[in-house]
Amino acid sequence: MPLETPARPRPQLAPELALPPLFTAVRLRELGDAFAHATSIAGERGAGTLVYVGRFDLAEFAVVLEPDAPLRQARRAFYAGMVALADALAAHAQPETEITIDWPDSISINQGLVGGGRLGWPQGITEDEVPTWLVFGAMIRTVSMTGTEPGLNPLVTALEEEGFTDVLSNQLVESFARHFMVAIDSWQENGFGAVAKNYLARLPIEKGLRRDIDENGDLLVRRMGKAEVVERKALPARLGKPGWLDLKTKGPRA
């Protein structure tokens, strides 16, 4: 899943972010929608465009990719984005902080939801077509704006409540960009299995289960003693309904 540098000219990086060379930042105002904006300009701006929203209570951003594989395989870039998101959080976490992924798209810290990731692609293309672009978007709650005391809603939390006292939204976006490049490089050098291994390690531990990611991105679950029975969880259907999406306004979707 290359993050190629297009030949088209690029504007200068926004001064608020310090990103790796292959990225170009686009800053939106507080009420902006990073994912929607990134998908609207993906075809024009191309790979490496990183759209982010300038607000302190949420780290909200989306990055454009240019895949070189059919959609059914290229969709696995979602997992690289989730690995990078979790690793970026881990880089700023206090010792013993538990960072887990609820398949496929939700991120929890110490069992409290803080946000997640999503993936977009051009409408109307088939599974066997190579999409002209993909967009990985993410949102992480950094500061709670509900006015309630920390811990009153154990299902939802914010970085500030979990010991990330010195982490700003911009810092998290910068960290994601660096870790995303690491994940993509690992994929290119060692195959998708390296990304899958890191992603699966973030899922909650369940004894007696073996989990794998299929070539099309589906999650495959096998139970010990029943290896011939495979439960398949389809990724495309779940990507269309992110479980964490209402976090921006009123908390997680039921």
Long-range contacts (C-beta under 8 A, 24 or more apart in sequence): 1-65, 1-67, 1-68, 1-69, 1-74, 1-76, 1-77, 1-80, 1-184, 1-187, 1-188, 2-47, 2-66, 2-67, 2-68, 2-184, 2-188, 3-47, 3-48, 3-65, 3-66, 3-180, 3-181, 3-184, 4-47, 4-48, 4-66, 5-47, 5-48, 6-46, 6-47, 6-48, 6-66, 8-46, 16-54, 16-170, 17-50, 17-52, 17-170, 17-173, 17-174, 18-174, 19-50, 19-174, 19-177, 20-177, 20-178, 20-181, 22-47, 22-48, 22-181, 23-48, 23-49, 23-50, 23-63, 23-177, 24-48, 24-49, 24-50, 25-50, 25-51, 25-52, 26-50, 26-51, 26-52, 27-51, 27-52, 27-53, 27-54, 28-52, 28-53, 28-54, 29-53, 29-54, 30-54, 30-55, 34-60, 34-61, 34-62, 34-137, 34-139, 35-62, 35-118, 35-120, 35-135, 35-137, 37-62, 38-62, 38-63, 38-64, 38-120, 38-135, 38-137, 39-120, 39-135, 42-132, 42-133, 42-134, 42-135, 43-122, 43-132, 43-133, 46-133, 47-133, 50-173, 50-177, 52-169, 52-170, 52-173, 55-169, 56-142, 56-143, 56-168, 56-169, 57-141, 57-142, 57-143, 57-144, 57-145, 57-158, 57-169, 58-115, 58-139, 58-140, 58-141, 58-142, 58-169, 58-248, 59-115, 59-138, 59-139, 59-140, 59-142, 59-169, 59-170, 59-172, 59-173, 60-138, 60-139, 60-140, 60-169, 60-248, 61-137, 61-138, 61-173, 61-176, 62-135, 62-136, 62-137, 62-138, 63-135, 63-136, 63-137, 63-177, 63-180, 64-133, 64-134, 64-135, 65-133, 65-134, 65-135, 65-136, 66-132, 66-133, 66-134, 67-130, 67-131, 67-133, 67-134, 68-130, 69-130, 70-127, 70-128, 70-129, 70-130, 71-121, 71-125, 71-126, 71-127, 71-128, 71-129, 71-130, 71-131, 72-127, 72-128, 72-215, 72-216, 72-217, 73-215, 73-216, 73-217, 74-121, 74-130, 74-131, 74-134, 75-119, 75-121, 75-134, 75-216, 75-217, 75-235, 75-236, 75-239, 76-192, 76-195, 76-213, 76-217, 77-119, 77-134, 77-136, 78-104, 78-105, 78-117, 78-118, 78-119, 78-136, 78-217, 78-235, 78-239, 79-104, 79-195, 79-196, 79-199, 79-213, 79-217, 80-136, 80-180, 80-183, 80-184, 80-187, 80-195, 81-117, 81-119, 81-136, 81-138, 81-180, 81-183, 82-107, 82-116, 82-117, 82-199, 82-202, 83-179, 83-183, 83-195, 83-198, 83-199, 83-202, 84-176, 84-179, 84-180, 84-182, 84-183, 85-116, 85-117, 85-138, 85-140, 85-176, 85-179, 86-202, 87-179, 87-182, 87-183, 87-198, 88-172, 88-175, 88-176, 88-178, 88-179, 89-114, 89-140, 89-159, 89-164, 89-172, 91-175, 91-179, 92-159, 92-164, 92-166, 92-167, 92-171, 92-172, 92-175, 93-162, 93-163, 93-164, 94-162, 94-163, 94-164, 97-162, 97-163, 99-202, 100-202, 100-203, 100-204, 101-199, 101-202, 101-203, 102-203, 102-204, 102-243, 103-203, 103-219, 103-233, 103-238, 104-219, 104-233, 104-235, 104-238, 104-239, 105-238, 105-239, 105-242, 105-243, 105-244, 106-242, 106-243, 106-244, 106-252, 107-140, 107-244, 109-157, 109-159, 109-162, 110-157, 110-162, 111-154, 112-154, 112-155, 112-156, 112-157, 112-161, 112-162, 113-155, 113-156, 113-157, 113-244, 113-247, 113-252, 114-140, 114-141, 114-156, 114-157, 114-158, 114-159, 114-162, 114-247, 115-139, 115-140, 115-141, 115-244, 115-247, 116-242, 116-243, 116-244, 116-245, 116-247, 117-242, 118-239, 118-242, 118-245, 119-239, 127-216, 138-176, 139-244, 139-247, 139-248, 140-172, 141-247, 142-167, 142-168, 142-169, 142-172, 146-251, 153-251, 155-252, 156-247, 156-251, 156-252
